[in-house]
Each structure stands twice: as C-alpha cells, then as structure tokens.
C-alpha cells in the first residue's frame, strides 16, 4: 500500500508535465490568496499529514518503529512538500526551503506530535533508559573503542597505552577528586589490607583494585547489586565464605570483603598464571569461558581470543538480518524492545508471537534494521567485552597513579 502511495507513475514525462501545470496554477493562484486562506490551507495540510502518518504507524511497516526525521523526509517527502506549501504559499518557495533547511520542517513535525511523543515516552522502561544513559557516558570514557565498521583487535600494547589514559584521569582529570577521596578513606586500612593480600599470595599493590571498583567506598552499592569497597556480588561473596542475608551482609566489612577479593584474584591467577588475566576475571566471568585457560597461557592469546569473539558479534550485527537471544528471567518484550531500539509490536510480529509473555530460556530473534539501530545493538552486545578490555587498564592506571602520588 505504502509503496503504491509514494511511488512515481510509470510515465515519468507525463507526470512531470502535470506537475509543471500544477506549479504554474499554484503560483498564479498565490497572487490572489489572503493570509487567512493560506492559514486554512496549512491547517488542512497538517491534519492530512497527521492522518497519513498515523496510518503508517498503524501498519508498522518493516524498518521503523517510529518515523524519524530521515524516514519522514525519505518516505513522507510528498507530505513534507504539502506542509511547506501551506506555510510558504507556493511550491517553488517551499522547495527552496526544503532544500535549504530541513530542520525547520523537523521542528514543526516534532511540535505537531508532542502528545504522541509524550505517550511513547511514558511507555519506556525507565530503569533501562537510565542504564543506557550511564552506559553511553561510560562508553565515552573508554579509551579502547569499538566500532561497527572496524575489525576488533586489541593487544598488550593497547592495554598499556590505555593504562596511561586512566592514570591521567585519576591524577589530573575528571576522576581526581573521587580518586583522592578514595585514597584518603583507604589510609587507615592500607597496611591491614596489604597484609591480607600478601597472605593470599596476591601482590600488595592489587589492593588498589578497590579504587576503580568503588573509590574505596565500603557502602557503595552498584545498580547490578555489587556491594562494598571491593564490589562483590552476593553469590560470589557467599562462595568465599561471607555471610549475605537479610540480617547480615559481610560485604560491608572491609577486612572480610578484602579477604574475599584477594581469594578471587588468587584463584584467577592459579588458573591463568597472569595477573592481568586475574584482574580481568575479577571483573568478568569471561576468564573462565576461555577454552585455553591454563597456567602457561599468555595475555596475548587471551586478548586475541576475546578480540575474535567480539569481532564475530560485530560482523553478525553488521551483516545479518537478525540476532538470536536467549530470554533471561528478568526480560520482558518491552524491555528487549527498548534495549534494542525496536517497536514492541514489531518485535512481537517478527517472532510470530501471539502474546507479550516471554519464557525464560526462550530463543527470541532481534531484527536488525538500519545502521543507527545496528549501532545501538552493537554497543549493547559488546559492552562486556569493552569493559573487560578497559578494566585491565583501569587497574593498571590506578596502581600507576598511586605510585606517582607516593613518589
């Protein structure tokens, strides 16, 4: 239907001739039209514009969960032209405005749909939206960048360069205040913590892993539920003999949480034989998914393996029509739609679902549309890899910053 609505006629010369006649007639009529006539015509055009856009929305055509300015200019160019004629009085002037300043039409388009936009915003999962904002801020702060159009491959040299970036931020940049306050809070405990780490066979300097984790804030609780100066998840804390229940949370105890953190690092090192890989495993479970994990393994091979895994995700998102995802317990159709930049109705239809309900471990397809949405999916899907690469540099940078301050 929409293809027919916006397609030019097969006889292009005849169509152009009719348009020229209409243009001359319109220009001639403009001389006799009053301001009131133009205003009324504009109102009619806006009403027609809205009616047709609502029709487009209701059919939920492939490739759009809403009409963006680019979609509006591409698919609804004829409507934009009608709107501009109503505003500027004749076709020639309207076309000049369309060519010179598309933003003006975009503003009008947005203004006409304030209520519609408000309704859409009310449906957004606010927790997901806040998480995405935080992720965007964190992405901007990462020195090791990931791009959809560029192969992913990070090396030991990249990690070393990123270390200097983080050290600079801790010493003189935007993180200086938090870093200095964290070090000050840590002073009364530094000797005790280093002793705990040393007894576990962990380098004393790794006590400073608590700075990139929480800036040594014993009461810090992350959005994912990690608690304490060393940011331990409840399951991990219990596996290292800390009590975590409704009455007691030993993650808030500095000595006990440090003992657990040192235990994690020691176990990671025994498995990998490399302290960078051990810190990587502290941040992510990817260490234990590394198929070549053994004490003689090198950091170079570990980085190459994870680069390869991340790049496969990149290629899939860039070239495939959809991704598959296993539904987690907390997933809902609306949440997944918001995360991946989709209309819930489109996601539901794409998966041929009769209801909005999702079952744990169900496989759901995530359609990949235009480049903008693919970029969004890409940034979400490789976020763990991005953080994992940068985390090793964060820890190195924190240790380097402390050494410089103490020198």
Rosetta blueprint (number, residue, H / E / L):
1 X L
2 X H
3 X H
4 X H
5 X H
6 X H
7 X L
8 X L
9 X L
10 X L
11 X L
12 X H
13 X H
14 X H
15 X H
16 X H
17 X H
18 X H
19 X H
20 X H
21 X H
22 X H
23 X H
24 X H
25 X H
26 X H
27 X H
28 X H
29 X H
30 X H
31 X L
32 X L
33 X L
34 X L
35 X H
36 X H
37 X H
38 X H
39 X H
40 X H
41 X H
42 X H
43 X H
44 X H
45 X H
46 X H
47 X H
48 X H
49 X H
50 X H
51 X H
52 X H
53 X H
54 X H
55 X H
56 X H
57 X H
58 X H
59 X H
60 X L
61 X L
62 X L
63 X L
64 X L
65 X L
66 X L
67 X L
68 X L
69 X H
70 X H
71 X H
72 X H
73 X H
74 X H
75 X H
76 X L
77 X H
78 X H
79 X H
80 X H
81 X H
82 X H
83 X H
84 X H
85 X H
86 X H
87 X H
88 X H
89 X L
90 X L
91 X H
92 X H
93 X H
94 X H
95 X H
96 X H
97 X H
98 X H
99 X H
100 X H
101 X L
102 X H
103 X H
104 X H
105 X H
106 X H
107 X H
108 X H
109 X H
110 X H
111 X H
112 X H
113 X L
114 X H
115 X H
116 X H
117 X H
118 X H
119 X H
120 X H
121 X H
122 X H
123 X L
124 X L
125 X L
126 X H
127 X H
128 X H
129 X H
130 X H
131 X H
132 X H
133 X H
134 X H
135 X H
136 X H
137 X H
138 X H
139 X H
140 X H
141 X L
142 X L
143 X L
144 X L
145 X L
146 X L
147 X L
148 X L
149 X L
150 X L
151 X L
152 X L
153 X L
154 X L
155 X L
156 X H
157 X H
158 X H
159 X H
160 X H
161 X H
162 X H
163 X H
164 X H
165 X H
166 X H
167 X H
168 X H
169 X H
170 X H
171 X H
172 X L
173 X L
174 X L
175 X L
176 X H
177 X H
178 X H
179 X H
180 X H
181 X H
182 X H
183 X H
184 X H
185 X H
186 X H
187 X H
188 X H
189 X H
190 X H
191 X H
192 X H
193 X H
194 X H
195 X H
196 X H
197 X H
198 X H
199 X H
200 X L
201 X L
202 X L
203 X L
204 X H
205 X H
206 X H
207 X H
208 X H
209 X H
210 X H
211 X H
212 X H
213 X H
214 X H
215 X L
216 X L
217 X L
218 X L
219 X L
220 X L
221 X E
222 X L
223 X L
224 X L
225 X L
226 X L
227 X E
228 X L
229 X L
230 X L
231 X L
232 X E
233 X L
234 X H
235 X H
236 X H
237 X H
238 X H
239 X H
240 X L
241 X L
242 X L
243 X L
244 X E
245 X L
246 X L
247 X L
248 X L
249 X E
250 X H
251 X H
252 X H
253 X L
254 X H
255 X H
256 X H
257 X H
258 X H
259 X H
260 X H
261 X H
262 X H
263 X H
264 X H
265 X H
266 X H
267 X H
268 X H
269 X H
270 X H
271 X H
272 X H
273 X L
274 X L
275 X H
276 X H
277 X H
278 X H
279 X H
280 X H
281 X H
282 X H
283 X H
284 X L
285 X H
286 X H
287 X H
288 X H
289 X H
290 X L
291 X L
292 X L
293 X L
294 X L
295 X L
296 X L
297 X L
298 X L
299 X H
300 X H
301 X H
302 X H
303 X H
304 X H
305 X H
306 X H
307 X H
308 X H
309 X H
310 X H
311 X H
312 X H
313 X H
314 X H
315 X H
316 X H
317 X H
318 X H
319 X H
320 X L
321 X L
322 X E
323 X E
324 X E
325 X E
326 X E
327 X L
328 X L
329 X L
330 X L
331 X L
332 X L
333 X H
334 X H
335 X H
336 X H
337 X H
338 X H
339 X H
340 X L
341 X L
342 X L
343 X L
344 X H
345 X H
346 X H
347 X H
348 X H
349 X H
350 X H
351 X L
352 X L
353 X L
354 X L
355 X L
356 X L
357 X L
358 X L
359 X L
360 X L
361 X L
362 X L
363 X E
364 X E
365 X E
366 X E
367 X E
368 X L
369 X L
370 X L
371 X H
372 X H
373 X H
374 X H
375 X H
376 X H
377 X H
378 X H
379 X H
380 X H
381 X H
382 X L
383 X H
384 X H
385 X H
386 X H
387 X H
388 X H
389 X H
390 X H
391 X H
392 X H
393 X H
394 X H
395 X H
396 X H
397 X H
398 X H
399 X H
400 X H
401 X H
402 X H
403 X H
404 X H
405 X H
406 X H
407 X L
